[in-house]
Amino acid sequence: MVGLFVMPLGFIWMIEACWFFGTSMCAFLNFFAFQLTTASVHNVALIAVDRYLALSNPFLYTKQITVKLAVIVVLFTWAVSVGYNSSLLYCNFFFTTSLTLCPSECPVAVSEIWSWIDFVVVFALPCSIMFILYIKIFAIARRHANAIRAANNNQINVNGSKNENMPKRSERKAAKVLGILVFVFLLCVVPYYTGSVMAEFLYGQVFEDVLNYTSLILYLNSMFNPIIYALFYPWFQKSLKLILRCRICTPESSLMQLK
């Protein structure tokens, strides 16, 4: 959705000297740019929560984390995102209007106060959740690997040395995957929110240029996330195939093993 609705208009706006699509499309671009990126970041954080719950208490997870609960959480996340971004853009309407130098512009700047609020809601909070939970996930994976290693050491097996190395490879793979996820997320998100909170140091066209270029990097996070998850997680590949084939609502989709 970011690639379909936001990035084409965003690239045209960067390349051309003026905005050619009118005030309605400008409002459309601004709302979807904020809304979709916010929902994307929060969904990535929710995936971390989901994975942590599945690993920390698998028996409780299979009983309580139902499809109905997942739908409720997703709808609630999008509803909160819509309400938050609507409030943000409405409260900054007069601020952005004062920055407009000609009728053919489409500014996306927000006030300094809302820049800090947006920094906390869309960056600091989800990033902290991801960072803390992925550390705990890695600790759980390492604890499981140590338990498997200890069980292998207590067994008399011809291939004991080979089995002993398997948990170590699992630890390295887990560390690699989590490291890539967090690194790409920070690489795409940090520049934009660093620029957004520097409003008091950057003025006029310089501030707008910083936000425009860093926002494109932020949009790229929505492109990288599906690629990373598809490369490293078979369950994501299977889920994506169900969605693309329009089989997500069929009875067999709920019975498929997503390992």
Order of alpha helices (4+ residues) and beta strands (2+ residues): alpha-alpha-alpha-alpha-alpha-alpha-alpha-alpha-alpha-alpha
